[in-house]
Amino acid sequence: MLNFLKNKKENEKVLIGIGICILIILFGYIVLNYASSKEDLFLGHTFFILIGTTLIAVGGLGIVLLLKYLYDYRRRQKRKELKRKKHKITFLKKENKQ
């Protein structure tokens, strides 16, 4: 799995991460719906509500952080490109010593 991610571009890595975060959010939503539809749960409603909301919050936070990382990565690339364009290579003339 790690070798699979090493060969990907940054955009593809972020998209895979966002997909995983969406799956976490969906799983949290399913846990909340399961807790709301049952009357007597073996660990109680509070446990399932806490787990569901925590999963939704973690997934949402993950998406926000991944989008921020992608934005910062693109900004860094543009900044590097601008620095390269500003500094042109100049060759010094050789002085003939005689």
N, C-alpha and C positions, 0 to 999 in steps of 0.2 A: 504494500500500500504506500509506503514512504517513497519507494523508487518511482512509483507512478506519479506522485506529486512533485518529485524533484525535476522531472522532465517537462513540466507544464510551465506556461507563461504565467505572469502575475495575475492577469485578468482571469485566466481559467481557474487558478487557485482560489481567487476570491469568489467566483461564481459557484465553485464546488462547496466552499464554506457557507455561502448564503443558502444553497440548497439544503445543507445539513441543518442550518438554523431554522429553516422553514419546516423541516421534518420535526424538529424539537418542539416548535410552536404547535404544530398539528397534534403531536402526542400529548402535550399539555392540555390542549383544548378537548381532546378525547377523554382524558382523565377527569377534567371538570364536568363534562357531560355525563360520564359514568357515575360520578359522585352525586350529581343532582337528580339522577333518575332512580337511584336505589334508596330504600328506606333504612335498612339495617346493614351497615358496612362493618367488616370485621375489625378495622382500625379506627373507625369513626369518620364522620364527614370532614372534620377539621384537618385531619392528616391528608386526605385526598385533595382538599381545597388548597392547602399549602403547597403540596407537590405540583399540582396543576398550574397555579399562578407562578410558582418559582420557575417551572419549565418555560412558560410563556415569556416571563421577564428575561430569562437567560438567553432565549432565542432572539428576542427583540434587541437586547444589548449586543449580542453577537453580530447581528446584521448591521447595526449602527457602527460598531467598531470596524467591521470589514469594509464598509463603504468609506469611512474616514481613512483607513489605511490605503485604499485604492486611490482616493483623491490626493492624499499626500504623496503617494508613489508617482502619480502622473505629474504633480507639481514639481517634485524633485527632478524628474526626467527633463521637463521643460527648462528648469533652471540650469541644469548641466549643459543642455543644448545652447542656451543663450550665452553662457560663459565661453563655450567653445567658439561661437560665432564672433564674439567681441575680440578675442585675442587671436590676431592673425600672426602667422609665423613669418618672421622677417629674418633674412640671412645677412650677417654682417659681411662687409667686403673685406677681403684679405689685403693687407698692406704689403707691398713689395719692399723687402729690405735689401738694399744693395750697397 
